[in-house]
Amino acid sequence: MTSQSYIRSEMLGPTSPPISESGAFFWLKQNLFATPKDTVLTLIGLLALGWFLPPMINWLFIDAAWTGGGRGVCATVAQGGSQPEGWSGACWAFVGAKLDQFAFGRYPVDERWRPMLVAVLFVLLLAPMLIPKVPYKGINAILLFLVLPVVSFFLLVGGVFGLEHVETALWGGLMVTLILSFVGIVVSLPLGILLALGRRSKMPVIRILCTAFIEIVRGIPLITVLFMASVMLPLFMPPGMTVDKFLRALIGVSLFASAYMAEVVRGGLQAIPKGQSEGADSLGLSYWQKMRLIVLPQALKLVIPGIVNTFIGMFKDTSLVSIISMFDLLGIVRLNFSDANWASPVTPLTGLVFAGFIFWLFCFGMSRYSGFMERVLDRGHKQ
């Protein structure tokens, strides 16, 4: 066989274009109807949505009472409503009338500009902190985590600079939920890192103390921690000395979350290959330089889902402060069920749906942002 046998003497003819791998039809085929099993499950899901969704939409929106000034609005079926006789839609008029209390609790009406100002400052400092491309992250972090809490304390509590003193017993609603969550997140992450490092320490005393704290706190329900901080702690303090109840709740929630955070971080530390530490040692780095520059950045990146999951759990667990007579968002919503002016069969369910939606909104936001950060930090993989 001569070498000319491998030389093509004429051009190839045109080939058919590739099958389209984009568009709505391709997505449906790939994700919902790829196999007979997927097709059956998709049809069952569509039937379930067709069964549950229309009544839910009717109750939430079509038959709902949007305006009004009393329980009579919520206890009456809207004209032309689709619900069975004796039923009525959601009472959003109740939520609208109580919205200020749901946000601020019993905080004095004339002083509510103060928590609103704190909320604006929080958003203005948090937004650039969450956007990776915004510069000056160090200054931003100092303002958000150090300066803002001090400014917020004087603004919310008052008693200085001519501001009226507002005791924490009057705080409530979404304001309490966000304050407890923010302080818990800010305190639990660095404290959890220290506890995780302490549990892996080669010094027996530090290792035993950190391990004991983590295991004891993780073995106790949060409601017990809050009860102990509120009721039992004053019994061990000198006569005449007391600690603000809200501060006790802040400390209890922060310490409880830090124990769980420590185990999440420890899992990330154990996932780092030993060669990373050995390489840092070969460069002459100290222990804290090795942890700050080499080990912790890699470990925290690996456990972002676990960290955010702890934050989400802590955000929802703030509703347990009602055990110590403090009213977060859920607590203040339930407290308003006793208002005789709005007492109706649908008022409690409407309030709980509203509170559940607000909790879901914040938790979903944290979840989506954690996914965004995973993609940003995952430089070595194709997105």
C-alpha positions in Angstrom: 0.0 0.0 0.0 1.5 3.3 -1.0 1.5 6.5 1.0 -1.0 8.0 -1.4 -3.7 5.8 0.0 -3.8 8.0 3.1 -4.3 11.2 1.1 -7.9 12.4 0.4 -8.5 13.3 -3.2 -11.8 15.2 -2.7 -13.4 17.4 0.0 -15.9 16.1 2.5 -19.5 16.9 1.9 -21.5 19.1 4.3 -22.8 17.4 7.5 -26.1 17.9 9.3 -26.1 20.5 12.0 -25.8 19.3 15.7 -28.9 18.7 17.7 -29.9 21.7 19.6 -28.9 21.6 23.3 -30.5 24.7 24.5 -33.9 26.2 24.9 -37.0 25.3 26.9 -37.8 22.1 25.0 -34.3 20.7 25.6 -34.4 21.7 29.4 -37.8 20.0 29.8 -36.6 16.8 28.0 -33.4 16.6 30.0 -34.7 17.5 33.5 -38.4 16.3 33.5 -38.9 13.7 30.8 -35.5 12.1 30.3 -36.7 8.6 31.2 -40.0 6.8 31.7 -39.5 7.0 35.5 -38.9 10.8 35.3 -42.0 11.2 33.1 -44.2 9.4 35.6 -42.9 11.4 38.5 -43.3 14.6 36.6 -46.9 13.8 35.8 -47.6 12.9 39.4 -46.0 16.2 40.5 -48.1 18.2 38.0 -51.3 16.4 39.2 -50.4 17.2 42.9 -49.9 20.9 42.0 -53.2 21.0 40.1 -54.9 19.5 43.2 -53.4 21.7 45.9 -52.4 25.0 44.1 -55.8 26.4 43.1 -57.3 26.2 46.6 -54.2 27.7 48.0 -54.2 30.6 45.6 -57.9 31.2 46.3 -57.3 31.3 50.1 -54.1 33.4 49.9 -55.2 35.9 47.3 -58.6 35.7 45.6 -60.9 35.2 48.7 -58.6 37.1 51.0 -59.6 40.2 52.9 -57.1 42.9 52.1 -58.6 46.0 53.8 -60.8 46.6 56.7 -60.8 47.6 60.4 -62.0 44.6 62.4 -62.8 41.0 62.8 -65.9 41.2 60.7 -63.8 41.6 57.6 -62.0 38.3 58.3 -65.0 36.3 59.3 -67.0 36.9 56.1 -66.6 35.1 52.8 -65.8 37.6 50.0 -68.7 38.0 47.6 -68.2 35.5 44.8 -65.6 33.6 46.9 -64.8 30.1 45.9 -64.4 28.6 49.4 -67.0 26.3 50.9 -69.8 27.9 53.0 -68.4 29.0 56.4 -64.9 29.5 55.1 -63.1 32.7 54.3 -59.8 33.6 52.8 -56.7 34.9 54.5 -57.1 38.0 56.6 -54.3 40.2 55.3 -56.1 43.2 56.8 -55.0 41.9 60.2 -51.4 41.8 59.1 -51.6 45.3 57.6 -53.1 46.7 60.8 -50.5 45.0 63.0 -47.5 45.4 60.8 -45.8 48.1 62.9 -46.0 45.8 66.0 -44.7 42.8 63.9 -41.6 45.0 63.0 -40.9 46.8 66.3 -42.9 45.1 69.0 -43.9 47.6 71.7 -41.2 50.0 71.0 -42.6 53.6 71.5 -44.2 54.9 68.3 -42.5 58.3 68.5 -39.1 56.7 68.8 -39.3 54.1 66.0 -37.2 56.2 63.8 -34.2 54.9 65.8 -34.5 51.2 64.9 -35.4 52.3 61.3 -32.1 54.3 61.2 -30.2 51.3 62.6 -31.8 49.1 59.8 -30.7 51.6 57.1 -27.1 51.7 58.5 -27.1 47.9 58.6 -28.1 47.6 55.0 -25.7 50.3 53.8 -22.8 48.5 55.5 -23.9 44.9 54.7 -24.5 45.3 51.0 -20.9 46.3 50.1 -19.6 43.5 52.4 -21.5 40.9 50.5 -20.4 42.1 47.0 -16.9 40.6 46.3 -15.8 43.3 43.9 -16.4 46.2 46.3 -13.0 47.4 47.7 -12.0 48.3 51.3 -13.4 45.2 52.9 -11.2 45.7 56.0 -12.7 49.2 56.7 -16.2 47.9 55.9 -15.8 45.0 58.3 -14.6 47.3 61.1 -17.6 49.6 60.6 -20.1 46.7 60.3 -18.9 44.4 63.1 -17.4 46.9 65.6 -18.7 50.4 65.1 -22.3 49.6 64.1 -23.1 47.5 67.2 -21.9 50.3 69.5 -23.9 53.0 67.6 -26.9 50.7 67.5 -26.8 50.1 71.3 -26.9 53.8 72.0 -29.6 54.5 69.4 -31.9 51.6 70.5 -31.4 51.8 74.3 -31.1 55.6 74.5 -30.6 57.4 77.7 -27.7 59.5 76.2 -27.5 62.5 73.8 -31.0 63.5 74.7 -32.5 60.2 73.5 -35.4 58.7 75.6 -34.4 55.5 77.4 -36.3 52.5 76.0 -35.9 49.3 78.0 -35.4 46.1 76.2 -38.6 44.6 77.6 -40.4 46.8 75.1 -38.4 45.5 72.1 -40.0 42.9 69.9 -40.9 41.7 66.5 -38.6 41.4 63.6 -36.2 43.8 65.3 -35.5 41.3 68.0 -35.1 38.4 65.6 -32.6 40.3 63.5 -30.6 41.6 66.4 -30.3 38.1 68.0 -29.4 36.6 64.7 -26.8 39.2 63.8 -25.1 39.1 67.2 -25.2 35.3 67.2 -23.6 35.1 63.8 -20.9 37.7 64.6 -20.0 36.0 67.9 -20.4 32.3 67.0 -18.2 32.2 64.0 -14.9 33.4 65.5 -15.7 31.7 68.8 -16.5 28.5 67.0 -13.2 28.7 65.1 -11.3 29.1 68.4 -13.1 26.2 70.0 -12.4 24.0 66.9 -8.7 24.9 67.1 -8.7 24.3 70.8 -10.2 20.9 70.4 -7.4 20.0 68.1 -4.7 21.5 70.3 -1.8 19.5 71.5 -2.1 21.2 75.0 -4.2 18.8 77.1 -5.8 21.5 79.3 -7.1 23.6 76.4 -8.2 20.5 74.4 -10.2 19.1 77.4 -11.8 22.5 78.2 -12.9 23.1 74.6 -14.1 19.5 74.2 -16.1 19.7 77.5 -17.7 23.0 76.5 -18.7 21.8 73.0 -20.1 18.5 74.2 -22.0 19.9 77.2 -23.6 22.7 75.2 -24.5 20.5 72.3 -26.1 18.0 74.7 -28.5 20.7 76.1 -31.5 22.1 74.2 -31.4 25.8 73.4 -34.7 26.3 75.3 -32.9 25.0 78.5 -29.9 27.4 77.9 -32.3 30.3 77.6 -34.2 29.3 80.7 -31.0 28.9 82.7 -29.7 32.3 81.5 -33.0 34.0 82.3 -34.2 32.3 85.5 -31.3 30.5 87.1 -28.4 32.9 86.5 -29.8 35.7 88.7 -29.9 33.3 91.6 -26.1 32.9 91.5 -25.4 36.6 91.3 -24.8 38.9 94.3 -27.9 40.6 95.8 -28.8 43.8 93.9 -26.9 42.9 90.8 -28.7 41.9 87.7 -28.1 41.5 84.0 -30.5 42.7 81.3 -32.7 39.8 80.1 -32.1 40.6 76.5 -28.3 40.5 77.1 -28.7 37.1 78.7 -30.6 35.9 75.6 -27.8 37.2 73.3 -25.1 35.4 75.3 -27.1 32.2 75.5 -27.8 32.1 71.7 -24.2 33.0 70.8 -22.6 30.4 73.1 -25.1 27.7 71.9 -24.4 28.5 68.2 -20.7 28.6 68.7 -20.6 25.0 70.0 -22.3 23.8 66.8 -20.1 26.1 64.7 -17.0 24.6 66.3 -17.8 21.1 65.0 -18.6 22.4 61.5 -15.2 24.1 61.4 -13.4 21.1 62.9 -14.8 19.0 60.0 -13.2 21.5 57.6 -9.9 21.4 59.4 -9.8 17.6 59.3 -10.4 17.7 55.5 -7.3 19.7 54.8 -4.3 17.4 53.8 -1.5 17.2 56.3 0.9 18.3 53.6 -0.5 21.8 53.8 0.5 22.2 57.4 3.9 20.6 56.8 4.5 22.9 53.9 3.7 25.9 56.1 6.1 24.6 58.8 8.8 24.2 56.2 8.5 27.9 55.3 9.0 28.8 59.0 5.5 30.1 59.6 4.2 30.4 63.1 1.2 28.5 64.3 -1.2 31.5 63.9 0.3 32.5 60.6 -0.1 28.9 59.3 -3.8 28.9 60.4 -4.6 32.4 59.2 -2.9 32.2 55.8 -2.9 28.5 54.8 -5.3 26.2 56.7 -8.3 28.2 57.8 -9.0 29.8 54.3 -9.2 26.3 52.8 -11.1 24.8 55.6 -13.8 27.5 55.8 -14.3 27.3 52.0 -15.0 23.6 52.3 -17.6 24.0 55.1 -19.6 27.1 53.7 -22.8 25.0 53.5 -22.4 23.8 57.1 -21.7 27.3 58.3 -24.7 28.8 56.5 -26.9 25.8 57.7 -25.9 26.7 61.3 -26.8 30.4 60.7 -30.2 29.4 59.3 -30.9 27.1 62.2 -29.9 29.9 64.7 -32.1 32.4 62.8 -35.2 30.2 63.2 -34.3 29.2 66.8 -34.6 32.9 67.9 -38.3 32.2 68.2 -37.5 30.2 71.4 -36.9 33.5 73.3 -40.6 33.6 74.0 -39.8 31.1 76.9 -38.2 34.1 78.7 -41.1 36.5 77.9 -39.4 38.1 75.0 -41.3 38.4 71.7 -39.5 38.0 68.4 -41.4 38.0 65.1 -43.3 34.8 65.8 -43.9 35.7 69.4 -45.4 39.1 68.7 -47.6 37.6 65.9 -49.0 35.0 68.4 -49.4 37.7 71.0 -51.7 39.6 68.7 -54.0 36.6 68.3 -55.5 37.6 71.6 -56.7 41.0 70.3 -60.5 40.7 70.5 -60.9 43.2 67.6 -59.3 40.8 65.2 -60.4 37.4 66.7 -61.6 35.2 63.9 -61.1 31.6 62.7 -58.6 32.6 60.0 -56.6 35.2 61.9 -54.2 32.8 63.6 -53.5 30.9 60.4 -52.9 34.2 58.5 -50.5 35.4 61.1 -48.5 32.2 61.1 -48.4 32.1 57.3 -47.0 35.7 57.3 -44.4 34.9 60.0 -43.4 31.7 58.1 -43.0 33.6 54.9 -40.7 36.2 56.5 -38.6 33.5 58.1 -38.4 31.6 54.8 -37.4 34.8 52.9 -34.4 35.4 55.1 -33.3 31.8 55.2 -33.7 31.4 51.5 -31.6 34.6 51.0 -28.8 33.2 53.1 -29.0 29.9 51.3 -28.7 31.5 47.8 -25.9 33.8 48.9 -23.9 30.8 50.2 -24.3 29.1 46.8 -23.1 32.3 45.2 -20.0 32.4 47.4 -19.3 28.7 46.7 -19.2 29.5 43.0 -17.0 32.6 43.5 -14.5 30.7 45.6 -14.5 27.6 43.5 -11.9 29.1 41.1 -10.5 25.8 40.0 -13.7 24.2 38.7 -15.8 24.9 35.7 -19.0 26.7 36.6 
